[in-house]
Amino acid sequence: MTVASKGGAPTNPAWVYNIAADPTTTIVMADGTRVAARGERLIGDDEERAWVRIAEEAPEYVGYRSRTERQIPIIRLRAD
């Protein structure tokens, strides 16, 4: 899971649009290795559960969320 916070900026980071355009060809770095993954934006209850976990594990993201009027996307990445 990754959070498109961009530090609470008013716009999403560019990579969010890349994943939205073609979620099947996302490449991520995991432990120094390139991994093909599928990206999926969380919505609804899945998104809210993710925010609870994020707030517990990385509370700085709560601050980012309060700095912006946009809905910060949370993307689930699944290795292909």
Secondary structure as a PSIPRED ss2 file (coil, helix, strand):
# PSIPRED VFORMAT (PSIPRED V4.0)

   1 M C   1.000  0.000  0.000
   2 T E   0.000  0.000  1.000
   3 V E   0.000  0.000  1.000
   4 A C   1.000  0.000  0.000
   5 S C   1.000  0.000  0.000
   6 K H   0.000  1.000  0.000
   7 G H   0.000  1.000  0.000
   8 G H   0.000  1.000  0.000
   9 A C   1.000  0.000  0.000
  10 P C   1.000  0.000  0.000
  11 T C   1.000  0.000  0.000
  12 N C   1.000  0.000  0.000
  13 P C   1.000  0.000  0.000
  14 A H   0.000  1.000  0.000
  15 W H   0.000  1.000  0.000
  16 V H   0.000  1.000  0.000
  17 Y H   0.000  1.000  0.000
  18 N H   0.000  1.000  0.000
  19 I H   0.000  1.000  0.000
  20 A H   0.000  1.000  0.000
  21 A H   0.000  1.000  0.000
  22 D C   1.000  0.000  0.000
  23 P H   0.000  1.000  0.000
  24 T H   0.000  1.000  0.000
  25 T H   0.000  1.000  0.000
  26 T E   0.000  0.000  1.000
  27 I E   0.000  0.000  1.000
  28 V E   0.000  0.000  1.000
  29 M E   0.000  0.000  1.000
  30 A E   0.000  0.000  1.000
  31 D C   1.000  0.000  0.000
  32 G C   1.000  0.000  0.000
  33 T E   0.000  0.000  1.000
  34 R E   0.000  0.000  1.000
  35 V E   0.000  0.000  1.000
  36 A E   0.000  0.000  1.000
  37 A E   0.000  0.000  1.000
  38 R E   0.000  0.000  1.000
  39 G E   0.000  0.000  1.000
  40 E E   0.000  0.000  1.000
  41 R E   0.000  0.000  1.000
  42 L C   1.000  0.000  0.000
  43 I C   1.000  0.000  0.000
  44 G H   0.000  1.000  0.000
  45 D H   0.000  1.000  0.000
  46 D H   0.000  1.000  0.000
  47 E H   0.000  1.000  0.000
  48 E H   0.000  1.000  0.000
  49 R H   0.000  1.000  0.000
  50 A H   0.000  1.000  0.000
  51 W H   0.000  1.000  0.000
  52 V H   0.000  1.000  0.000
  53 R H   0.000  1.000  0.000
  54 I H   0.000  1.000  0.000
  55 A H   0.000  1.000  0.000
  56 E H   0.000  1.000  0.000
  57 E H   0.000  1.000  0.000
  58 A C   1.000  0.000  0.000
  59 P C   1.000  0.000  0.000
  60 E H   0.000  1.000  0.000
  61 Y H   0.000  1.000  0.000
  62 V H   0.000  1.000  0.000
  63 G H   0.000  1.000  0.000
  64 Y H   0.000  1.000  0.000
  65 R H   0.000  1.000  0.000
  66 S H   0.000  1.000  0.000
  67 R H   0.000  1.000  0.000
  68 T C   1.000  0.000  0.000
  69 E C   1.000  0.000  0.000
  70 R C   1.000  0.000  0.000
  71 Q C   1.000  0.000  0.000
  72 I C   1.000  0.000  0.000
  73 P C   1.000  0.000  0.000
  74 I E   0.000  0.000  1.000
  75 I E   0.000  0.000  1.000
  76 R E   0.000  0.000  1.000
  77 L E   0.000  0.000  1.000
  78 R E   0.000  0.000  1.000
  79 A E   0.000  0.000  1.000
  80 D C   1.000  0.000  0.000
